[in-house]
Amino acid sequence: MGVYRDWCCPRMTALFMRHRHFLPYRRRALAWSQGHVLELGAGAGDNLPLYPHAVTRVTAVEPSGWLLDRVRERGSALGRAVTPLQAGAESIPLPDASVDTVVSTWTLCSVGDLAASLVEARRVLRPGGRFLFVEHGLGPTPGLQRWQHRLDPVWSRLAGGCHLNRAMDQAVRESGLRLEGLETGFFPSGPRWLTYMYEGVARAQD
């Protein structure tokens, strides 16, 4: 969810993201992945065991060197081809149209520039490639949204740049990706201002 994703406490991120309730979200999103996958904000590699056989290679983008070490270890233990890249989602060191799938699970809430990150995802996708995402963000009602807007400045400072009030579906559409499927709803536990989920599939234009 972006909580504690900043450089000073990646270990807390890794522990938090292993909450059992995250697993069904991961499974649903990753079931659509195939070919060469680029994973944004790969964390400690919690998605690696869940990729289907259709995935031939994973490039893991993560700004934390400590977490990238965990990705290397986990990829090696699983026998999976993983290329770690220490970088932010706003500037991905890959050529245009070079991957088949881009995956983001609870990463876009904490990137410094959401629009730039999504444009980069679109840039590296081959025509027809899929962008798969699970994120939390702006809630569905005006009352909840008001609370999220009020809390966001304080929360983002306390929580490693995590934002509460990003409308993920709107941001994906504005990036030029074609949104093909979207499910929304609240996470099974936690405060409602933090737990409104977006599960989506978008596609790069042919």
MARBA-3410 file (N, C-alpha, C, O; in Angstrom, 1 decimal):
206
0.8,-1.2,0.0,0.0,0.0,0.0,0.8,1.3,0.0,0.3,2.4,0.1 ~ 2.1,1.1,-0.2,3.0,2.2,-0.1,3.4,2.6,1.3,4.3,3.5,1.4 ~ 2.9,2.0,2.3,3.2,2.4,3.7,4.6,2.0,4.0,5.1,0.9,3.8 ~ 5.4,3.0,4.5,6.8,2.8,4.8,7.6,2.4,3.6,8.6,1.6,3.8 ~ 7.3,2.7,2.4,8.0,2.3,1.2,9.3,3.1,1.0,10.1,2.8,0.2
9.5,4.2,1.8,10.7,5.1,1.6,11.9,4.3,2.0,11.9,3.3,2.6 ~ 13.1,4.9,1.6,14.4,4.2,1.8,14.7,3.8,3.2,15.5,2.9,3.4 ~ 14.2,4.6,4.2,14.7,4.4,5.6,14.1,3.2,6.2,14.6,2.7,7.2 ~ 13.0,2.6,5.8,12.4,1.5,6.5,11.8,0.4,5.5,10.6,0.1,5.7 ~ 12.5,-0.1,4.5,12.0,-1.1,3.7,11.6,-2.4,4.4,10.8,-3.1,3.9
12.3,-2.7,5.5,12.0,-4.0,6.2,10.5,-4.0,6.7,9.9,-5.0,6.7 ~ 10.0,-2.8,7.1,8.7,-2.7,7.6,7.7,-2.9,6.5,6.6,-3.5,6.6 ~ 8.1,-2.3,5.3,7.2,-2.5,4.1,7.1,-4.0,3.8,6.0,-4.5,3.6 ~ 8.2,-4.7,3.8,8.2,-6.1,3.4,7.3,-6.9,4.4,6.6,-7.8,3.9 ~ 7.4,-6.7,5.7,6.5,-7.4,6.6,5.1,-7.0,6.5,4.2,-7.9,6.5
4.8,-5.7,6.3,3.4,-5.3,6.1,2.7,-5.9,4.9,1.6,-6.3,5.0 ~ 3.5,-6.0,3.8,2.9,-6.5,2.5,2.6,-8.0,2.5,2.1,-8.5,1.5 ~ 3.0,-8.7,3.6,2.8,-10.1,3.6,1.5,-10.5,4.4,1.2,-11.6,4.6 ~ 0.7,-9.5,4.7,-0.6,-9.7,5.3,-1.4,-10.7,4.5,-1.4,-10.5,3.3 ~ -2.0,-11.6,5.2,-2.7,-12.7,4.4,-3.8,-12.2,3.5,-4.1,-12.9,2.5
-4.4,-11.1,3.8,-5.5,-10.6,3.0,-5.1,-10.1,1.7,-5.9,-9.9,0.8 ~ -3.8,-9.8,1.5,-3.3,-9.3,0.2,-3.3,-10.4,-0.8,-3.3,-10.2,-2.0 ~ -3.1,-11.7,-0.4,-2.9,-12.8,-1.3,-3.9,-13.0,-2.4,-3.6,-13.1,-3.6 ~ -5.2,-13.0,-2.1,-6.2,-13.1,-3.2,-6.2,-12.0,-4.2,-6.4,-12.3,-5.4 ~ -5.9,-10.8,-3.8,-5.7,-9.7,-4.7,-4.6,-10.0,-5.7,-4.7,-9.8,-6.9
-3.4,-10.4,-5.1,-2.3,-10.7,-5.9,-2.6,-11.8,-7.0,-2.3,-11.7,-8.1 ~ -3.2,-12.9,-6.5,-3.5,-14.0,-7.4,-4.4,-13.6,-8.5,-4.1,-14.0,-9.7 ~ -5.4,-12.8,-8.2,-6.3,-12.4,-9.3,-5.6,-11.5,-10.4,-5.8,-11.7,-11.6 ~ -4.8,-10.6,-9.9,-4.1,-9.7,-10.8,-3.0,-10.5,-11.7,-3.0,-10.3,-12.9 ~ -2.2,-11.3,-11.0,-1.1,-11.9,-11.7,-1.6,-13.1,-12.7,-0.8,-13.5,-13.5
-2.8,-13.6,-12.5,-3.3,-14.6,-13.4,-3.3,-14.2,-14.8,-3.2,-15.0,-15.7 ~ -3.4,-12.9,-15.1,-3.4,-12.3,-16.4,-2.0,-12.1,-17.0,-1.9,-11.7,-18.2 ~ -1.0,-12.3,-16.3,0.4,-11.9,-16.7,1.0,-13.0,-17.6,0.6,-14.1,-17.5 ~ 1.8,-12.5,-18.6,2.5,-13.4,-19.5,3.7,-12.8,-20.1,3.9,-11.6,-20.0 ~ 4.6,-13.7,-20.6,5.8,-13.2,-21.3,6.7,-12.5,-20.4,7.0,-12.9,-19.3
7.3,-11.4,-20.9,8.3,-10.6,-20.2,7.5,-9.7,-19.3,6.8,-8.8,-19.8 ~ 7.6,-9.8,-18.0,6.8,-9.0,-17.0,7.8,-7.9,-16.4,8.9,-8.2,-16.0 ~ 7.3,-6.7,-16.4,7.9,-5.6,-15.6,7.1,-5.4,-14.4,5.9,-5.0,-14.5 ~ 7.7,-5.5,-13.2,7.0,-5.3,-12.0,7.5,-4.0,-11.4,8.6,-3.9,-11.1 ~ 6.5,-3.1,-11.2,6.9,-1.8,-10.5,6.8,-1.9,-9.0,5.8,-2.5,-8.5
7.8,-1.4,-8.3,7.8,-1.5,-6.9,7.7,-2.9,-6.4,6.8,-3.3,-5.7 ~ 8.7,-3.7,-6.8,8.6,-5.2,-6.6,8.8,-5.5,-5.1,8.5,-6.7,-4.7 ~ 9.2,-4.6,-4.2,9.3,-4.9,-2.8,10.3,-6.0,-2.6,11.4,-6.0,-3.1 ~ 9.8,-7.0,-1.7,10.7,-8.1,-1.4,10.4,-9.3,-2.2,10.9,-10.4,-1.9 ~ 9.7,-9.1,-3.3,9.4,-10.2,-4.3,8.3,-11.1,-3.9,8.3,-12.3,-4.3
7.3,-10.6,-3.2,6.1,-11.4,-2.8,5.3,-11.9,-3.9,4.6,-12.9,-3.8 ~ 5.4,-11.2,-5.1,4.6,-11.7,-6.2,5.3,-12.8,-7.0,4.6,-13.6,-7.7 ~ 6.6,-13.0,-6.8,7.3,-14.0,-7.6,6.8,-15.4,-7.6,6.7,-16.0,-8.6 ~ 6.4,-15.9,-6.4,5.8,-17.3,-6.5,4.5,-17.4,-7.1,4.0,-18.6,-7.4 ~ 3.8,-16.3,-7.4,2.5,-16.4,-7.9,2.3,-16.2,-9.4,1.2,-16.3,-10.0
3.4,-15.9,-10.1,3.3,-15.7,-11.5,3.1,-17.1,-12.2,3.7,-18.1,-11.9 ~ 2.2,-17.1,-13.2,1.9,-18.3,-13.9,3.0,-18.8,-14.8,4.0,-18.0,-15.1 ~ 2.9,-20.0,-15.4,3.9,-20.5,-16.3,4.1,-19.7,-17.5,5.1,-19.8,-18.2 ~ 3.0,-18.9,-17.9,3.1,-18.1,-19.1,4.1,-17.0,-19.0,4.5,-16.4,-20.0 ~ 4.6,-16.7,-17.8,5.6,-15.7,-17.6,6.9,-16.3,-17.7,7.3,-17.2,-17.1
7.7,-15.7,-18.7,9.0,-16.3,-19.0,10.2,-15.5,-18.3,11.3,-16.1,-18.2 ~ 9.9,-14.3,-17.9,11.0,-13.4,-17.4,10.3,-12.3,-16.6,9.3,-11.8,-17.0 ~ 11.0,-11.9,-15.5,10.5,-10.8,-14.6,11.6,-9.8,-14.5,12.7,-10.1,-14.1 ~ 11.3,-8.5,-14.8,12.2,-7.4,-14.5,11.6,-6.7,-13.3,10.5,-6.2,-13.5 ~ 12.3,-6.6,-12.2,11.8,-6.1,-11.0,12.4,-4.7,-10.8,13.6,-4.6,-10.5
11.5,-3.7,-10.8,12.0,-2.3,-10.6,11.6,-1.9,-9.1,10.5,-2.1,-8.7 ~ 12.6,-1.5,-8.4,12.4,-1.1,-7.0,13.5,-0.1,-6.6,14.7,-0.4,-6.8 ~ 13.1,1.0,-5.9,14.2,2.0,-5.5,15.0,1.5,-4.3,16.1,2.1,-4.1 ~ 14.6,0.6,-3.5,15.3,0.2,-2.3,16.3,-0.9,-2.7,15.9,-2.0,-3.1 ~ 17.6,-0.7,-2.4,18.6,-1.7,-2.7,18.4,-2.9,-1.8,18.6,-4.0,-2.2
18.0,-2.7,-0.5,17.8,-3.8,0.4,16.7,-4.7,-0.1,16.9,-5.9,0.0 ~ 15.6,-4.1,-0.6,14.5,-5.0,-1.1,14.9,-5.7,-2.3,14.5,-6.8,-2.6 ~ 15.7,-5.1,-3.2,16.2,-5.7,-4.4,17.1,-7.0,-4.1,17.0,-8.0,-4.8 ~ 17.8,-6.9,-3.0,18.6,-8.1,-2.6,17.6,-9.2,-2.2,17.9,-10.4,-2.5 ~ 16.5,-8.9,-1.6,15.5,-9.9,-1.3,14.9,-10.5,-2.5,14.6,-11.7,-2.6
14.7,-9.7,-3.5,14.1,-10.1,-4.8,15.1,-11.1,-5.5,14.7,-12.1,-6.0 ~ 16.4,-10.8,-5.5,17.4,-11.7,-6.1,17.4,-13.0,-5.4,17.4,-14.1,-6.0 ~ 17.4,-13.0,-4.0,17.4,-14.2,-3.3,16.1,-15.1,-3.6,16.2,-16.3,-3.7 ~ 15.0,-14.4,-3.6,13.7,-15.1,-3.8,13.7,-15.7,-5.2,13.2,-16.8,-5.4 ~ 14.1,-14.9,-6.2,14.1,-15.4,-7.6,15.0,-16.6,-7.7,14.6,-17.6,-8.4
16.2,-16.6,-7.1,17.1,-17.7,-7.2,16.5,-18.9,-6.5,16.6,-20.0,-7.1 ~ 15.9,-18.8,-5.4,15.3,-19.9,-4.7,14.1,-20.6,-5.5,13.9,-21.8,-5.4 ~ 13.4,-19.7,-6.3,12.3,-20.2,-7.1,12.8,-20.7,-8.4,12.0,-21.4,-9.1 ~ 14.0,-20.5,-8.8,14.5,-20.8,-10.1,13.8,-20.0,-11.2,13.7,-20.5,-12.3 ~ 13.5,-18.8,-10.9,12.8,-17.9,-11.9,13.8,-16.9,-12.4,14.6,-16.4,-11.6
13.7,-16.6,-13.7,14.6,-15.6,-14.3,14.1,-14.2,-13.9,13.0,-13.7,-14.3 ~ 14.9,-13.5,-13.0,14.5,-12.2,-12.5,15.7,-11.3,-12.7,16.8,-11.6,-12.4 ~ 15.4,-10.1,-13.3,16.4,-9.0,-13.5,16.0,-7.9,-12.6,15.1,-7.2,-12.8 ~ 16.8,-7.6,-11.5,16.5,-6.5,-10.6,17.0,-5.2,-11.2,18.1,-5.2,-11.7 ~ 16.2,-4.1,-11.1,16.6,-2.8,-11.5,16.4,-1.8,-10.4,15.2,-1.6,-10.0
17.4,-1.2,-9.9,17.2,-0.1,-8.9,16.8,1.2,-9.6,17.7,1.9,-10.1 ~ 15.6,1.5,-9.5,15.1,2.7,-10.2,13.7,3.0,-9.7,13.0,2.2,-9.1 ~ 13.2,4.2,-10.0,11.8,4.6,-9.7,10.9,4.3,-10.9,11.4,4.2,-12.0 ~ 9.6,4.2,-10.7,8.7,4.0,-11.7,8.6,5.1,-12.7,8.1,5.0,-13.8 ~ 9.0,6.3,-12.3,8.9,7.5,-13.2,9.9,7.5,-14.3,9.7,8.3,-15.3
11.0,6.7,-14.2,12.0,6.7,-15.2,12.5,5.3,-15.3,13.5,4.9,-14.6 ~ 11.9,4.5,-16.1,12.3,3.0,-16.2,13.4,2.8,-17.3,13.2,3.2,-18.4 ~ 14.5,2.3,-16.9,15.6,2.1,-17.8,15.4,0.9,-18.8,16.2,0.0,-18.8 ~ 14.3,0.9,-19.6,14.1,-0.1,-20.5,13.7,0.5,-21.9,13.1,1.7,-21.8 ~ 13.9,-0.1,-23.0,13.5,0.5,-24.3,12.0,0.5,-24.4,11.2,-0.2,-23.7
11.5,1.3,-25.4,10.1,1.4,-25.8,9.7,0.0,-26.2,10.4,-0.8,-26.8 ~ 8.4,-0.3,-25.9,7.7,-1.5,-26.4,8.6,-2.8,-26.2,8.7,-3.6,-27.1 ~ 9.1,-3.0,-25.0,10.0,-4.1,-24.7,9.5,-5.1,-23.7,10.1,-6.1,-23.5 ~ 8.3,-4.9,-23.2,7.7,-5.9,-22.2,6.3,-6.3,-22.6,5.6,-5.5,-23.3 ~ 5.8,-7.4,-22.2,4.5,-7.9,-22.5,3.5,-7.5,-21.5,2.3,-7.3,-21.8
3.9,-7.4,-20.2,3.0,-7.1,-19.1,3.7,-6.2,-18.1,4.9,-6.4,-17.8 ~ 3.0,-5.2,-17.6,3.5,-4.4,-16.5,2.5,-4.6,-15.3,1.3,-4.6,-15.5 ~ 3.1,-4.9,-14.2,2.4,-5.2,-12.9,2.7,-4.1,-11.9,3.8,-3.7,-11.7 ~ 1.6,-3.7,-11.2,1.8,-2.8,-10.1,0.8,-3.2,-9.0,-0.4,-3.1,-9.2 ~ 1.4,-3.6,-7.9,0.5,-4.0,-6.7,0.9,-3.1,-5.5,2.0,-3.3,-4.9
0.0,-2.2,-5.2,0.2,-1.3,-4.1,1.5,-0.5,-4.2,2.2,-0.4,-3.2 ~ 1.7,0.1,-5.4,2.9,0.9,-5.6,2.5,2.3,-6.0,3.2,3.3,-5.6 ~ 1.5,2.5,-6.9,1.2,3.8,-7.4,0.7,4.8,-6.4,0.8,6.0,-6.7 ~ 0.3,4.4,-5.2,0.0,5.3,-4.2,1.2,6.1,-3.7,1.0,7.2,-3.2 ~ 2.4,5.6,-3.9,3.6,6.2,-3.3,4.6,6.7,-4.3,5.6,7.2,-3.9
4.3,6.5,-5.6,5.3,7.1,-6.5,5.3,8.6,-6.5,4.2,9.2,-6.2 ~ 6.4,9.2,-6.8,6.4,10.7,-6.7,5.6,11.4,-7.7,5.0,12.4,-7.5 ~ 5.5,10.8,-8.9,4.8,11.4,-10.0,3.9,10.3,-10.7,4.4,9.5,-11.5 ~ 2.6,10.2,-10.3,1.7,9.2,-10.8,1.6,9.2,-12.3,1.7,8.2,-12.9 ~ 1.3,10.4,-12.8,1.1,10.5,-14.3,2.4,10.0,-15.1,2.2,9.3,-16.0
3.6,10.4,-14.6,4.8,10.0,-15.3,5.0,8.5,-15.2,5.5,7.9,-16.2 ~ 4.7,7.9,-14.1,4.9,6.5,-13.9,4.0,5.7,-14.8,4.4,4.7,-15.4 ~ 2.7,6.2,-15.0,1.8,5.5,-15.9,2.2,5.7,-17.4,2.0,4.8,-18.2 ~ 2.7,6.8,-17.7,3.2,7.1,-19.1,4.4,6.1,-19.4,4.5,5.6,-20.5 ~ 5.2,6.0,-18.4,6.4,5.1,-18.5,5.9,3.6,-18.7,6.4,2.9,-19.6
4.9,3.2,-18.0,4.3,1.9,-18.1,3.8,1.7,-19.5,4.0,0.6,-20.1 ~ 3.1,2.7,-20.0,2.5,2.6,-21.4,3.7,2.5,-22.4,3.6,1.8,-23.4 ~ 4.7,3.3,-22.2,5.9,3.4,-23.1,6.6,2.0,-23.3,6.9,1.6,-24.4 ~ 6.8,1.3,-22.2,7.6,0.1,-22.3,6.7,-1.1,-22.7,7.3,-2.1,-23.0 ~ 5.4,-1.0,-22.7,4.5,-2.1,-23.1,4.5,-2.2,-24.6,4.5,-1.2,-25.4
4.6,-3.4,-25.1,4.4,-3.7,-26.5,2.9,-3.4,-26.9,2.1,-3.5,-26.0 ~ 2.6,-3.1,-28.1,1.2,-2.9,-28.5,0.4,-4.1,-28.2,0.7,-5.2,-28.5 ~ -0.7,-3.9,-27.5,-1.6,-4.9,-27.0,-1.2,-5.5,-25.7,-1.9,-6.4,-25.2 ~ 0.0,-5.1,-25.1,0.4,-5.6,-23.8,-0.5,-5.1,-22.7,-1.2,-4.1,-22.8 ~ -0.5,-5.8,-21.6,-1.4,-5.5,-20.5,-0.7,-4.8,-19.3,0.4,-5.1,-19.0
-1.4,-3.9,-18.7,-1.0,-3.3,-17.5,-2.0,-3.8,-16.4,-3.2,-3.5,-16.5 ~ -1.5,-4.5,-15.4,-2.3,-5.1,-14.4,-2.0,-4.4,-13.0,-0.8,-4.2,-12.7 ~ -3.0,-4.0,-12.3,-2.8,-3.2,-11.1,-3.8,-3.6,-10.0,-4.9,-3.8,-10.3 ~ -3.3,-3.5,-8.8,-4.1,-3.5,-7.6,-3.6,-2.4,-6.7,-2.4,-2.4,-6.4 ~ -4.4,-1.4,-6.4,-4.0,-0.2,-5.7,-5.1,0.2,-4.7,-6.3,-0.2,-4.9
-4.8,1.0,-3.8,-5.8,1.6,-2.9,-5.8,3.1,-3.3,-4.8,3.7,-3.9 ~ -6.9,3.8,-3.1,-7.0,5.2,-3.5,-8.3,5.8,-3.1,-8.9,5.5,-2.1 ~ -8.7,6.8,-3.9,-9.8,7.7,-3.6,-11.1,6.8,-3.5,-11.4,6.0,-4.3 ~ -11.9,7.0,-2.4,-13.1,6.3,-2.1,-14.3,6.7,-3.0,-14.1,7.7,-3.7 ~ -15.4,6.0,-2.8,-16.5,6.2,-3.8,-17.5,7.2,-3.3,-18.4,7.6,-4.1
-17.5,7.8,-2.1,-18.5,8.7,-1.7,-17.9,10.1,-1.3,-16.7,10.1,-0.9 ~ -18.7,11.1,-1.5,-18.1,12.5,-1.1,-17.7,12.6,0.3,-16.6,13.3,0.5 ~ -18.4,12.0,1.2,-17.9,12.1,2.6,-16.6,11.5,2.9,-15.7,12.0,3.6 ~ -16.4,10.3,2.4,-15.1,9.6,2.5,-14.0,10.3,1.8,-12.9,10.5,2.3 ~ -14.3,10.8,0.6,-13.3,11.6,-0.1,-12.8,12.8,0.6,-11.7,13.2,0.6
-13.8,13.5,1.3,-13.4,14.7,2.1,-12.4,14.3,3.2,-11.4,15.0,3.4 ~ -12.7,13.2,3.9,-11.7,12.8,4.9,-10.4,12.4,4.3,-9.3,12.7,4.9 ~ -10.4,11.8,3.2,-9.1,11.4,2.6,-8.3,12.6,2.2,-7.1,12.6,2.3 ~ -9.0,13.6,1.6,-8.3,14.9,1.2,-7.7,15.6,2.5,-6.6,16.1,2.4 ~ -8.5,15.5,3.6,-8.0,16.2,4.8,-6.8,15.5,5.4,-5.8,16.1,5.9
-6.9,14.1,5.4,-5.8,13.3,6.1,-4.6,13.2,5.2,-3.5,12.9,5.7 ~ -4.7,13.3,3.9,-3.6,13.0,3.0,-2.3,13.7,3.3,-1.2,13.1,3.3 ~ -2.3,15.0,3.5,-1.0,15.7,3.8,-0.2,15.2,4.9,1.0,15.0,4.9 ~ -0.9,14.8,6.0,-0.3,14.3,7.2,0.1,12.8,7.0,1.2,12.4,7.3 ~ -0.8,12.1,6.4,-0.5,10.6,6.2,0.7,10.4,5.3,1.5,9.6,5.5
0.7,11.2,4.2,1.8,11.0,3.2,3.2,11.3,3.8,4.2,10.7,3.5 ~ 3.2,12.2,4.8,4.5,12.5,5.5,4.9,11.4,6.4,6.1,11.1,6.6 ~ 3.9,10.8,7.1,4.1,9.8,8.1,4.4,8.4,7.4,5.1,7.6,8.0 ~ 3.9,8.2,6.2,3.8,6.9,5.6,4.6,6.8,4.3,4.2,6.1,3.4 ~ 5.8,7.4,4.3,6.7,7.2,3.2,6.2,7.6,1.9,6.6,7.0,0.8
5.4,8.7,1.8,4.9,9.2,0.5,3.6,8.5,0.0,3.2,8.8,-1.1 ~ 3.0,7.7,0.8,1.8,7.0,0.4,0.6,8.1,0.4,0.5,8.8,1.4 ~ -0.1,8.1,-0.7,-1.3,9.0,-0.8,-2.6,8.3,-0.7,-2.7,7.1,-1.2 ~ -3.5,8.9,-0.1,-4.9,8.3,0.2,-5.9,8.6,-0.9,-6.8,7.9,-1.1 ~ -5.6,9.7,-1.7,-6.7,10.3,-2.5,-6.4,10.3,-4.0,-6.8,11.2,-4.7
-5.7,9.3,-4.5,-5.5,9.2,-5.9,-6.6,8.3,-6.5,-6.8,7.2,-6.1 ~ -7.2,8.9,-7.6,-8.3,8.1,-8.3,-7.5,7.3,-9.4,-7.2,7.8,-10.4 ~ -7.3,6.1,-9.0,-6.4,5.2,-9.9,-7.0,5.0,-11.3,-6.3,5.0,-12.2 ~ -8.3,4.7,-11.3,-8.9,4.4,-12.6,-8.8,5.7,-13.6,-8.5,5.5,-14.8 ~ -9.1,6.8,-13.0,-8.9,8.1,-13.8,-7.5,8.3,-14.3,-7.3,8.6,-15.5
-6.5,8.0,-13.4,-5.1,8.2,-13.8,-4.7,7.3,-14.9,-4.0,7.6,-15.8 ~ -5.2,6.0,-14.8,-4.8,5.0,-15.9,-5.4,5.5,-17.2,-4.7,5.4,-18.2 ~ -6.7,5.9,-17.2,-7.3,6.4,-18.5,-6.5,7.6,-19.0,-6.3,7.6,-20.2 ~ -6.1,8.5,-18.2,-5.5,9.7,-18.7,-4.1,9.4,-19.2,-3.5,10.3,-19.9 ~ -3.5,8.3,-18.9,-2.1,8.0,-19.3,-2.1,7.5,-20.8,-1.1,7.4,-21.4
-3.3,7.2,-21.3,-3.4,6.7,-22.7,-3.6,5.2,-22.8,-3.8,4.6,-23.8 ~ -3.5,4.5,-21.6,-3.9,3.1,-21.6,-5.4,2.9,-21.6,-6.1,3.7,-21.1 ~ -5.8,1.8,-22.3,-7.2,1.5,-22.4,-7.7,0.6,-21.3,-7.3,-0.6,-21.3 ~ -8.5,1.1,-20.4,-9.0,0.3,-19.3,-10.0,-0.7,-19.8,-11.1,-0.3,-20.3 ~ -9.7,-2.0,-19.6,-10.6,-3.0,-20.1,-11.4,-3.7,-19.0,-12.5,-4.3,-19.3
-11.0,-3.6,-17.7,-11.7,-4.2,-16.6,-11.3,-3.5,-15.3,-10.2,-3.2,-15.1 ~ -12.3,-3.4,-14.4,-12.1,-2.7,-13.2,-13.0,-3.3,-12.1,-14.2,-3.3,-12.3 ~ -12.5,-3.7,-11.0,-13.3,-4.0,-9.8,-12.8,-3.1,-8.6,-11.7,-2.9,-8.5 ~ -13.8,-2.7,-7.9,-13.5,-1.8,-6.7,-14.2,-2.3,-5.5,-15.2,-3.0,-5.6 ~ -13.7,-2.0,-4.3,-14.3,-2.4,-3.1,-13.4,-2.2,-1.9,-12.2,-1.9,-2.1
-13.8,-2.4,-0.7,-13.0,-2.2,0.4,-12.3,-3.4,0.8,-12.8,-4.5,0.8 ~ -11.0,-3.2,1.3,-10.2,-4.3,1.8,-10.9,-4.9,3.1,-11.6,-4.2,3.7 ~ -10.7,-6.2,3.4,-11.4,-6.8,4.5,-11.2,-6.2,5.8,-12.0,-6.4,6.7 ~ -10.1,-5.5,6.0,-9.8,-4.9,7.3,-9.1,-3.6,7.2,-8.6,-3.3,6.1 ~ -9.1,-2.8,8.3,-8.5,-1.5,8.2,-9.5,-0.4,8.1,-10.6,-0.6,7.7
-9.0,0.9,8.3,-9.9,2.0,8.2,-10.3,2.3,6.7,-9.6,2.1,5.8 ~ -11.6,2.7,6.5,-12.1,2.9,5.2,-11.4,4.0,4.4,-11.3,3.9,3.2 ~ -10.8,4.9,5.1,-10.1,6.0,4.3,-8.8,5.5,3.7,-8.1,6.2,2.9 ~ -8.3,4.3,4.1,-7.1,3.7,3.7,-7.3,2.5,2.8,-6.3,2.0,2.1 ~ -8.5,1.9,2.7,-8.7,0.6,2.2,-9.6,0.4,1.0,-10.2,-0.6,0.8
-9.8,1.5,0.3,-10.7,1.4,-0.9,-9.8,0.9,-2.1,-8.8,1.6,-2.5 ~ -10.1,-0.3,-2.6,-9.2,-1.0,-3.6,-9.7,-0.9,-5.0,-10.9,-0.9,-5.3 ~ -8.7,-0.8,-5.9,-8.9,-0.8,-7.3,-8.2,-2.0,-7.9,-6.9,-2.1,-7.7 ~ -8.9,-2.9,-8.6,-8.2,-4.0,-9.3,-8.5,-3.9,-10.8,-9.7,-3.9,-11.2 ~ -7.5,-3.7,-11.6,-7.8,-3.3,-13.0,-6.9,-4.0,-14.0,-5.8,-4.4,-13.7
-7.4,-4.1,-15.2,-6.6,-4.5,-16.4,-6.8,-3.4,-17.4,-7.9,-3.1,-17.8 ~ -5.6,-3.0,-17.9,-5.6,-2.0,-19.0,-4.7,-2.5,-20.1,-3.9,-3.4,-19.9 ~ -4.8,-2.0,-21.3,-4.1,-2.5,-22.4,-3.4,-1.3,-23.2,-4.1,-0.3,-23.4 ~ -2.2,-1.5,-23.6,-1.6,-0.6,-24.5,-2.2,-0.6,-25.9,-2.6,-1.7,-26.4 ~ -2.4,0.5,-26.5,-3.1,0.6,-27.8,-2.3,-0.1,-28.9,-1.1,0.0,-28.9
-3.0,-0.9,-29.7,-2.3,-1.6,-30.8,-1.9,-0.6,-31.9,-1.3,-0.9,-32.9
END
